[in-house]
Structures are given as C-alpha cells and as structure tokens.
C-alpha cells in the first residue's frame, strides 16, 4: 500500500490545521501498513527463524521503494541481520536529519502477531516497539516533503534489524554507511510520560547480560534414592541469585512518581512490596543499577517428577546507569558469582554479546529546544524531559561514532504499551500526534 498525499504547500507554522489534515487523510493507510508489518514475526534472537527477519527487512525496503525515496539500500547483511537505509533528498542548505527505528521484535506467542484494534489501541508484538516508529518516520517525511517543498530538509532513515538482541554488529553497520552522519538524529524507540504528555528522554541505562550454569553430576538421578548427601543444583543457583546486588550510584531524580501509579501501571498483585521509598522510585528506575533474572531453568515444569537435577541455568540482565562503568560492573558481578558458588558445584559464566552503554545528553542545544516546541504543538501539551531505565544500543553508538551530532530520543510508547510483555500495544492517538510533531520539527529546521 502507498500513502497518497495531496499536493498541498503550506507554511506549517502559520497554518497548522491544513498540515494536520494531511496526516488525517493518511491514517487508515498507515495503520494498515503497520498491521502488515506486525504480522511478520521478525524475532532476531538465536533459535528463531531468520527467514522472518529477512521477510520483514524486505517489506521495509519495499515500503521505501514504493514511496519513491531517492536512495534505498540494505546495510549490514554480511555481518548480521539486514538493516535498511533510505533517503529523501532535500534542501542542502538546511540541517539534515537522521531518523532511526528497528523492525526486529522480542519473542512472543504466535497469536501476538495477529494485530487487532481495541479501545483506540493497536495490539500486537512490535506495535509500539518499534514498528510504529517506522510508520512514524515514513509518514512524517512524506508529509514534510509535500507540505514544505523546497524548504524540506534532507531526511535519512535507518531501520535496524537486531536491536532487541543487543545490536552485536552495530559498529560494523555504522562504519559501512558514512551517509548516516547528519546535523541531528532522532531515535524513536522510547516512551512518553503518559498517553497525553509527550517527552524527550535525556538519559538511558546500559545493559549487559550473563548466563550462569551450574552442574553437579553427569546425569539426573532419582530424588528419593539420592537426595540428602548430594547437593541440589537448583538450590545452589538460588543461593547465588539471592546474593546478587549492585552498589548504589550517587544520583537523584527530582521528578516525582507516586507509588499508587506504579502499582497500577505495573499491576502489582496483593501486598507485593515496592523496594524503594516513594520519593526514590524514578531515581531507582533511571539512575540506579539493577539486576533482573530474566529466565531460569532446572528440570521441566510440564514434566516435573521426583528428580534430583544435575544442571541449573539462569540468565541475568544488569542495567547500568550513566556514570557507572559497564565493564567494571560486569567484572565485579562475575567475581561475586564465583565467590558465592556453594558446595563445590561446577560453575560456568558466559557474557552475552551486544552490550549497550549508558547514555546521557545535554538539553541546551537548538535541536532539543525545537523538538520540545514541536512536541508541545503536536500534542497540545507541554513536553517533559525525562530519563529512562531501558537500553538502546544505537543511541550511545551514534553519539560516539558521529561526535557533535545531537541525538534526540523520542517515542510512541506510553505506560500502557507493555513493550516486551504480553498484549503489547500502541495508542493510535499517540502515534497520530507523534507523526504531526516530527513533521513540525522538520518545518522548523529553516528557522534560526
């Protein structure tokens, strides 16, 4: 499907209603395109069908080709999952813009790839994280091209295919395409404060993951015959996991977030405790390290019998805030695991590829201010500057690879999106406002 935009030229700053109506005429079409992308289970993790990743890459490539972008090509196909680069040529006298999104998604049940709309939200894996951003960038770029004419900047779009598995080939990807360097970059892969309040994120935590495996015997044994003198590897693993902790970081967040809101948005059950004071919730989410056990295995739940297991395994995810050294934290954690291994059990620790660095940016540059103004106009509400506890490898990598290029981190998610979880969704109202806001930002690039 091709988005059809009427050939309207307007001064966006002076005639916002005309500009907004252009977006409204496209909504049905771009929602249909987004649904088609969601239907492709483009899971980039090892062990999943890589053909689905290639299918989605081809779909994104064909999407930009169909809309007659001046340059469209694949990147990174030799080293990792294919990325797609597209460019609309604009006025060379205006600042150029690089837009980023990713088409790969987290694992999910098969029915998560059957998109549907309910109560103004589009449900499906990748609806918010991050296939909606592809649609956002495409639609905003085409609207700006039509509405601004000769006053449209050069717009470049990079759609990556392995963000969810840590972007292990990111360095090679950035070296491959020097055209990525622009005057400003917009990474659309974050969340807003809520469904009505837009935000720009100015800090991210980094992430590193470890796999821990413990073994005791050559094979599992009858638990009645052998348990007692022989240690249980599952209890040994639990002993290690219970001792894992990271040092506090000397940073604080002044914004407030109520415990009541946290309970509601996370759907905490019963008397489940919040582990920090109410005044420290955002500090803990954005500026402090954390350790999460993301998977654990000892035996099989469906075939649980009276068996003394010989092997136990866990995967832990470590989030590292700005100001803390990722390698140092990782090495310290490994040493603590080794020191707490009980009963002489055989231990192995494997660090996963795709480590993401923490990131923080200044907010006083002109592009940051222009985006705040564009978001306020597009959403009709003042935009906030906030941190985020998640990790996005591309953000820190772009900042490092193209020094001096400001990176603006925006998004279409909100607290109801449940990215990485069950029933992931995107608010179609938020997506609509985000498209208008980004196009408004393009219109300001000619202003001093």
C-alpha positions in Angstrom: 0.0 0.0 0.0 1.2 3.5 -0.9 0.4 6.6 1.2 -1.3 9.1 -1.1 -0.7 12.8 0.0 -2.5 15.7 -1.7 -0.1 18.1 -3.3 -0.5 20.9 -0.7 2.1 23.5 0.0 1.7 25.4 3.3 3.6 27.3 5.9 3.2 24.9 8.7 3.9 27.4 11.4 1.0 29.6 10.2 -1.5 27.0 9.0 -1.3 24.1 11.4 -4.9 22.9 10.6 -4.0 22.3 6.9 -0.9 20.4 7.8 -2.7 18.3 10.4 -5.5 17.4 8.0 -2.9 16.0 5.6 -2.0 13.5 8.3 -5.6 12.6 9.0 -6.2 11.6 5.4 -3.4 9.1 5.7 -4.3 7.4 9.0 -6.3 4.5 7.6 -3.4 3.7 5.1 -0.6 3.8 7.6 -2.4 1.7 10.2 -3.0 -0.9 7.5 0.8 -0.9 6.7 1.7 -1.1 10.4 -0.6 -4.1 10.8 1.1 -5.9 7.8 4.5 -5.4 9.5 3.3 -6.7 12.8 2.1 -9.9 11.1 5.8 -10.8 10.4 7.3 -12.5 13.4 10.7 -10.8 13.0 12.4 -12.1 16.2 16.1 -11.5 15.9 17.2 -13.9 18.8 19.2 -17.0 18.0 17.0 -20.1 17.7 14.2 -18.4 15.8 13.5 -18.5 12.1 15.9 -16.0 10.5 13.8 -16.0 7.3 11.1 -14.0 9.1 13.8 -11.3 9.9 14.7 -11.2 6.2 11.0 -11.1 5.2 10.5 -8.0 7.4 13.7 -6.4 6.1 12.4 -6.9 2.6 9.0 -5.4 3.5 10.6 -2.3 4.9 12.9 -2.0 1.9 9.9 -2.3 -0.5 8.0 0.2 1.6 10.6 3.0 1.0 11.0 1.9 -2.7 7.2 2.2 -3.2 7.2 5.7 -1.8 10.0 6.7 -4.2 12.7 7.6 -1.8 15.8 8.8 -3.6 18.1 6.2 -2.1 17.1 2.8 -0.7 19.5 0.0 0.1 20.4 -2.7 2.5 23.2 -2.4 5.1 24.9 -5.0 7.3 23.7 -8.1 5.5 27.2 -9.6 5.5 27.8 -9.2 9.3 24.3 -9.5 10.8 20.6 -9.0 10.3 20.0 -6.7 7.4 19.3 -3.0 8.1 17.6 -0.7 5.6 18.8 2.8 4.7 16.5 5.3 2.9 16.9 8.9 2.0 14.7 11.7 0.7 16.9 14.5 -0.8 16.0 17.9 0.4 17.4 21.5 0.6 21.2 21.1 1.1 21.3 24.5 2.9 19.1 23.1 5.7 20.3 20.8 8.5 20.0 17.2 7.6 18.1 14.7 9.8 18.8 11.0 10.5 15.8 9.0 11.8 16.2 5.6 13.5 13.8 2.7 14.2 14.1 -1.1 14.3 11.9 -3.8 12.8 13.0 -6.7 14.9 11.0 -7.7 18.0 11.1 -9.7 21.2 9.9 -13.3 21.3 6.1 -13.8 21.8 3.3 -16.3 21.5 2.1 -16.9 17.9 -1.2 -15.0 18.5 0.8 -11.8 19.3 1.4 -11.5 15.6 -2.3 -11.2 14.8 -2.9 -7.4 15.2 -6.2 -6.0 16.2 -7.6 -2.7 17.4 -9.5 -2.2 20.7 -10.4 1.0 22.5 -8.2 3.1 20.3 -5.1 1.0 20.7 -3.4 -1.3 18.1 -2.3 -4.6 19.7 0.4 -6.9 18.5 4.1 -7.7 19.0 6.1 -4.7 17.6 3.1 -2.4 17.5 4.9 0.0 19.9 8.4 -1.4 20.0 9.4 -0.4 17.4 7.5 -0.9 14.1 5.2 2.1 14.8 8.4 4.2 14.6 9.0 3.0 11.0 5.5 4.3 10.1 6.0 7.5 12.1 9.2 8.3 10.2 7.9 7.4 6.8 4.6 9.3 7.2 6.2 12.4 8.7 8.9 12.5 6.0 6.3 12.3 3.2 4.1 14.9 4.7 7.1 17.3 5.1 8.2 16.6 1.6 4.8 17.5 0.2 4.0 20.4 2.5 7.4 22.1 2.6 8.6 21.6 -1.0 11.9 23.4 -1.4 12.0 24.1 2.3 12.1 20.4 3.2 15.4 19.2 4.7 17.3 16.0 3.6 15.7 13.2 5.6 17.6 9.9 6.1 16.1 6.9 7.7 17.9 3.9 9.2 15.8 0.8 10.2 17.9 -1.7 12.1 17.2 -5.5 12.4 18.9 -6.7 15.6 18.3 -4.1 18.3 16.3 -6.5 20.5 19.2 -8.9 20.6 21.7 -6.2 21.6 22.9 -4.9 18.2 26.0 -7.1 18.2 27.1 -5.8 14.7 26.4 -2.1 15.4 30.0 -0.9 15.0 30.3 -2.5 11.6 27.0 -1.1 10.5 27.9 2.4 11.3 31.3 2.2 9.5 29.6 0.8 6.4 27.4 3.8 5.8 29.1 7.2 6.2 25.9 8.9 4.9 24.4 8.3 8.3 26.2 11.4 9.6 23.7 14.2 9.8 23.2 17.5 11.6 20.8 15.9 14.1 19.4 12.4 14.7 16.0 11.3 16.1 15.8 7.9 17.7 12.2 6.9 18.1 12.3 4.0 20.5 11.2 5.3 23.9 8.2 6.2 25.9 6.2 9.3 26.8 5.2 10.2 30.3 1.6 9.1 29.7 -0.9 8.9 26.9 -1.4 12.7 26.7 2.0 14.1 27.8 4.9 13.8 25.3 8.6 13.6 26.4 12.2 13.6 25.2 14.4 11.2 27.0 17.9 12.6 28.0 19.4 9.5 29.7 19.4 5.7 29.3 20.9 2.9 31.4 23.3 0.5 29.7 22.7 -3.3 29.7 24.9 -6.4 29.9 23.7 -10.0 30.3 25.2 -13.1 31.8 24.3 -16.7 31.6 25.0 -18.8 34.7 25.1 -22.6 34.5 25.8 -25.0 37.4 26.4 -28.7 37.2 26.7 -31.4 39.9 26.6 -34.8 38.2 26.8 -36.5 34.8 23.0 -37.1 34.7 19.8 -36.5 36.8 19.0 -39.1 39.5 16.0 -40.4 41.5 15.5 -37.8 44.2 14.3 -40.4 46.7 17.3 -42.6 46.3 20.0 -40.0 46.2 18.9 -36.6 47.7 20.4 -35.7 51.0 24.1 -36.3 50.6 24.2 -34.9 47.1 23.6 -31.1 46.7 20.6 -29.8 44.7 21.9 -27.5 41.8 18.6 -25.6 41.8 19.1 -24.6 45.4 22.8 -23.8 44.7 21.7 -21.5 41.8 19.1 -19.9 44.1 21.8 -19.3 46.7 23.9 -17.3 44.1 21.0 -15.4 42.8 19.8 -14.4 46.2 23.2 -12.8 47.0 23.4 -10.7 43.8 23.3 -7.0 44.4 25.0 -3.9 42.9 26.3 -0.8 44.7 24.1 2.3 44.8 25.0 5.2 42.5 25.2 8.8 43.7 22.5 10.3 41.5 19.0 11.5 42.2 15.9 12.5 40.2 13.8 15.4 41.3 10.6 14.5 39.4 8.0 12.5 41.4 6.1 9.4 40.5 3.6 8.0 43.0 3.6 4.6 44.5 -0.1 4.3 43.6 0.6 5.0 39.9 3.5 2.5 39.9 1.2 -0.2 41.4 -1.5 0.5 38.8 0.8 0.6 35.8 2.8 -2.5 36.8 -0.4 -4.3 38.0 1.3 -5.3 41.2 -0.6 -8.1 43.0 -1.8 -8.1 46.6 0.8 -7.0 49.1 3.8 -7.1 46.7 6.2 -4.5 48.1 7.9 -1.7 46.3 11.5 -1.9 47.2 12.3 1.8 47.5 10.7 4.9 49.1 8.1 6.7 47.0 10.4 9.7 46.6 13.1 7.3 45.2 11.0 5.5 42.5 12.3 7.4 39.5 15.8 7.5 40.8 15.7 3.7 41.1 14.2 3.4 37.6 16.5 5.8 35.8 19.7 6.5 37.7 20.5 3.3 39.7 21.8 -0.1 38.6 19.6 -3.2 38.8 19.9 -7.0 38.3 17.0 -9.0 36.9 16.7 -12.7 36.5 15.1 -12.9 33.1 15.0 -16.7 32.8 15.7 -19.7 35.0 15.7 -23.4 34.3 16.1 -26.6 36.4 14.1 -29.5 35.1 10.8 -29.0 33.2 7.6 -27.7 34.6 5.4 -29.9 32.4 7.4 -33.0 33.3 8.2 -32.2 36.9 8.8 -35.5 38.7 10.8 -36.7 41.7 14.2 -36.0 40.1 17.4 -34.7 41.6 18.6 -32.4 38.7 22.2 -32.3 37.6 22.0 -28.9 35.9 20.5 -25.5 36.6 20.8 -22.4 34.4 19.8 -18.7 34.7 20.1 -15.6 32.6 20.6 -12.3 34.4 20.2 -8.8 32.9 22.3 -6.0 34.5 21.2 -2.3 33.9 24.0 0.3 34.4 23.1 4.0 34.8 25.2 6.9 33.4 28.3 7.5 35.4 29.0 3.8 36.1 31.4 1.7 34.1 29.8 -1.2 32.3 32.9 -3.4 32.1 33.7 -2.8 35.8 30.2 -3.6 36.9 30.2 -6.8 34.8 33.6 -8.0 36.1 32.6 -7.3 39.7 29.3 -9.2 39.3 31.2 -12.2 37.8 33.6 -12.3 40.8 30.7 -12.2 43.3 29.0 -15.1 41.5 32.2 -17.1 41.6 32.7 -16.3 45.3 29.2 -17.4 46.3 29.1 -20.7 44.4 28.3 -23.3 47.1 29.3 -26.9 47.7 32.0 -27.1 45.0 29.4 -27.2 42.2 30.8 -26.8 38.7 30.2 -23.2 37.6 30.3 -21.5 34.2 29.6 -17.9 33.4 29.1 -16.6 29.9 28.7 -12.9 28.9 26.4 -12.3 26.0 27.3 -10.2 23.0 25.6 -6.9 22.4 26.4 -4.9 25.5 24.8 -1.5 25.4 26.5 1.5 27.0 24.7 4.0 29.3 24.0 7.4 27.8 23.2 11.0 28.8 22.9 14.1 26.7 22.8 17.9 27.2 19.5 19.6 26.6 20.6 23.1 25.8 21.2 22.7 22.0 18.9 24.3 19.5 17.6 21.0 18.1 16.5 19.8 21.5 14.6 23.1 22.0 13.0 22.8 18.5 11.8 19.3 19.3 10.3 20.3 22.6 8.4 23.1 20.8 7.2 20.7 18.1 6.0 18.1 20.6 4.1 20.8 22.5 2.3 21.9 19.4 1.7 18.4 18.1 0.3 17.1 21.4 -1.2 20.3 22.6 0.6 19.9 25.9 4.0 20.8 27.3 6.6 18.2 26.7 8.7 16.8 29.5 12.4 16.0 29.7 12.8 12.6 31.5 15.1 9.7 31.9 14.6 6.1 31.0 15.8 2.9 32.6 15.9 1.0 29.3 18.8 0.5 27.0 19.1 1.4 23.3 22.5 0.5 21.8 22.1 2.8 18.8 21.8 6.0 20.9 25.2 5.8 22.6 26.8 4.4 19.4 25.5 7.3 17.2 26.8 9.8 19.8 30.2 8.1 19.8 30.5 7.5 16.0 29.4 11.0 14.9 30.7 13.3 17.6 28.9 16.6 17.6 25.7 15.2 16.2 22.9 15.7 18.8 20.7 12.7 19.4 17.0 13.3 20.3 15.3 10.3 21.9 11.5 10.2 21.4 8.9 7.5 21.2 5.3 6.4 20.7 5.1 4.2 23.8 3.2 5.1 27.0 2.8 3.2 30.3 0.0 1.0 28.8 2.1 -0.1 25.8 3.7 -3.1 27.8 6.6 -3.4 25.4 8.4 -6.8 25.8 5.4 -8.1 27.6 2.0 -9.6 26.9 -0.6 -7.6 24.9 1.9 -5.0 23.6 0.0 -2.1 22.1 0.3 1.4 20.8 -2.2 4.2 21.2 -3.3 5.3 17.7 -3.9 8.8 19.1 -0.3 9.0 20.4 1.0 7.7 17.0 -1.0 10.4 15.2 0.3 13.2 17.4 3.9 11.9 17.2 3.7 11.9 13.3 2.5 15.5 13.3 5.1 16.6 15.9 8.0 15.1 13.9 6.9 16.8 10.7 6.6 20.0 12.6 10.2 19.6 13.7 11.3 19.3 10.1 9.5 22.5 9.3 11.5 24.4 12.0 14.9 23.5 10.6 14.9 26.5 8.3 14.3 28.8 11.3 17.2 30.5 13.1 
